[in-house]
Amino acid sequence: MVLRPAPFRRRARARVRRALTATLAVGGLLLTVSLTTGAAPPRGGPATGGPTPVTRVGAAPGTATPLAGFATQSSAKVSDTPAAISTPGYPASGWHPVGPRSTVLAGLLAADAYPDPFYSTNLKKIPAADFTVPWWYRGDFTVADTSRRTYLDVSGVMSAADVYVNGAQVATKDRIAGAYTRHELDVTDLVRAGTNTVAFRVQPNDPRKNLTMGWIDWLQPPPDENMGIVRDVLVRRGGPVALRDAHVTTRLDTQSLASAELTVKARVRNDSASSVTATVSGTAGPAAISRTVSLAPHETKAVTFAPADFPQLRLDRPKVWWPAGMGDQPLYDLDLTATVSGTPSDTAHHSFGIRDVKAPLNADGARQYRINGRPLLIKAGGWSPDVFLRWDARSVEDRLKYTLDLGLNTVRLEGHIEPDEFFDLADRYGILTLPGWECCDKWEGQVNGDETGEKWTPADYPVAKDSMAAEAARLRDHPSVISFLIGSDFAPDATIEKNYLDALEAADWPTPVIPAASAKSSPSLGKSGMKMTGPYDWVPPDYWYAKREGGATGFNSETSAGPDIPTLDTLRRMMSPSELETLWRDPSAKQYHRSPSGTFGDLKLFDNALIGRYGKPTGLTDYVRKAALARYEAVRAQFEAYARNFSDTSRPATGVVHWMLNSGWTSLHWQLFDRYLDQGGAYYGAKKANEPLHIQYSYDSRSVVVVNGEHTAATGLTARVSLYTPDGTRKFDKSATGLRVPGDGGKATALTVPADVSGVSGAYLVKLQLTDGAGKEVSRNVYWLSTEKDVLDWDNTDWYYTPTTSYADLTGLDDMAEAPVSATATTTGGPDSTATTTVTLRNTGSGRTPALLVDAHLVNGSGKPVLPVRWSDNEVSLWPGESVTLTATYRTADLGGSAPSVRISGWNTATRTVPAAVRTR
């Protein structure tokens, strides 16, 4: 996301580049060796107190043990020498215990050093001056057998660090620099039997000056700028020969999917002073392989197992990996062992998938992805980690499950490229990923066009290349990774691009490399095939149907209608009473929970449209109620327009990334669900739009279209459209039968709604129903529209929105009579300590008025939402006599020991809560 037009801060900087023989920047040499230890320490965040754990390191070849945690302290409070601090037994009294992956501030928050940073303006009250000096990270590990070689595997340092082991310096901050570089330090000669100490003097982070991670305009940045160590520090053990860079390249016959070829590569390195003969053997999927290699002292050789020499690497009927919704997600294992004189010296293990990714430019110059030979509309969201970069595997898994529930198939990671477990989960769930470097900081300081920025020094180029090599080697075997974006808002220049491409080629990078997420070109790769034309702030639903700007044509790498007002439950958790009062009363007020950007600092565009279209809010509850409708229609229209235009013969839509999927903070914008995983209009608008078989209304042509995201064609369908005044009087009704809709994103136009319908003026409702040959409803969609249209001022489009000169009149919705909705709910236990609550809703009104956008919220005994939760459907609209049965699945433990209830509310439905009695089997 670009931060325009505010300039970057220019600061003079000088860096000294010095190569260290003790430090080996491995890039593509190290990254795929797996962790083979037993019990690993928890990854849920920093420790909350007590002594720092001592990590026990085994002696088995290939063992890679992550340090279980550190003690941290500001260098301003430590006067001892680095040699003393890094000596076993040093009394780190008063230091703060933190987990194995922790920024400085994350550790302090775990120790309750500051009030809840997600509430009100607490975050900005944390003194940033505390983090302008280096901080020490100190950890202990024990080794019983010193006959093995010992290495430190270091990555995820922000921004840089001097490294010490047992009183000796083994690397300086000039080499251990950058969040993504990875280094192997041979500390064999320093390690002793018993307790050993490693200490890092971590430098302050400034993403405008360092090749690390920043937050741009997404949210209020943490005052420590995420300084710390955010990936595992591994202690590796092995024999005289090290096995590194093990990976598999695959070649799939995309015409038949009936065969595939595997090529296995690795490097073996003799770390001893004697010549050795090593045997590398193991399995790649079902194929057994073995090869012997002779190595001179300290020599490294590449070892390749190709189908020409090992025919067993040609697979018949391979298990092909597919994105979710297109097929299954089978994975194969690579297991290798290097032995010397029959004794294992090192091992490597990881998983890989067989799939093929192509992304050529179409006739219009847009990037079109094909997975295993089939074209795919990329439906994505922009991923955000926790603002303090705290890794929580369960929370990440919950968010990825939400991604699937939303009907999305991809997440884009602009910077903040997550740890290995993230991509393991994406592989397992079939969620495609688009990682890449971020904009608006040092990563693009050299190529940022007319914007000012921090230009690169000679020391930055090797850091960037090492970062690319490390990430390429780490990500290449994950089938979920379908590209790497080496630029975001800007493409790299010739020098930087060559460094990146050389690193990618050396790593056998298997998928398309994209020069930028914007419509920029790089000297070698050429055009990006993507656009970054906005919007990032409010636009009306019909905006998305125009094939211009950010509308539904080509591949839009980041775009949305901007603000997202969370549920009342979440708002009350994140804002003070006075802030909530300002929220609904004053559109021009600065909103701390929106963005630090001057462009996105308030909600003026959104609030003015809300008032102009729905009427002025009468209070906070009414504001949230109207915002829910506004977000539902905006997000639904964005995804529906891109889905409808995917199969167009002229200027088709090929991809869209909703900016963003989620927020790492308590936010008022750029999210489909909030930090607490609560869901509102944006969530259910996206979920509705992305149904596999979906009936939808076209804002531009008034056509009713059925889109089929399944692989096989859908036949024998009936589409029905009905128009109603807000009081429920039906004014138009028409059906189309015998519809056939092609698969793989195909569409069929069922009918067109007349431009003028007698008796319809102002706001009105449109109900769409799709039924199969047996008369069963398979898709349902309800719109609220107006005979007075939103009018866009295209000529005055800015980079972040297109102005609206007059608004659709939806104020008539406020005149809808209250619609009574009955609700009954029961709960049953499920597998893996989950529960399912089933809710039946019925509009019991005796008149004509429909119940618009009825929401069901699962709550505990205190009336608080139970989260995360996945509903089969929600925010439904019911006409008198209609009913619907919904299910909610969740973890039983999240009830906190109380009985579940369901809170029902809606646009014109009174709020009430009903018990969800637990059914015994």
Secondary structure by P-SEA (a helix, b strand, c coil): ccccccccbbbbbbbbbbbbccccccccccccccccccccccccccccccccbbbbbbccccccccccbbbbbbccccccccccccccccccccbbbbcccccaaaaaaaacccccccccccccccccccccbbbbbbbbbbbccccbbbbbbbccccccbbbbccccccccccccccccbbbbbbccccccccbbbbbbbcccccccccccccccccccccccccccccccccccccccccccccbbbbbbccccccbbbbbbbbcccccccccbbbbbbbbcccbbbbbbbbbcccbbbbbbbcccccccccccccccccccccbbbbbbbbbbbbbccccccccccbbbbbbbbbbccccccbbbbbccccccccbbbbbbccccccccaaaaaaaaaaaaaacccccccccccccaaaaaaaaaabbbbbbbbbcccccccccccccccccccaaaaaaaaaaaaaaaaacccccccccccccccccccaaaaaaaaaaaaaacccbbbbcccccccccccccccccccccccccccccccccccccccccccccccccccccaaaaaacccaaaaaaacccccccccccccccccccaaaaaaaaaacccccccaaaaaaaaaaaaaaaaaaaaaaaaaacccccccccccccccccccccccccccccccccccaaaaaaaaaacccbbbbbccccbbbbbbcccccccbbbbbbbbbccccccccccccccccccccbbbbbccccccccccccccbbbbbbbbcccccccbbbbbbbbcbbbbbcccccccccccccccccccccccccbbbbbbbbbbbbbcccbbbbbbbbbccccccccccbbbbbbbcccccccccccccccbbbbcccbbbbbbbbbbccccccbbbbbbbbcccbbbbbbbbccccc
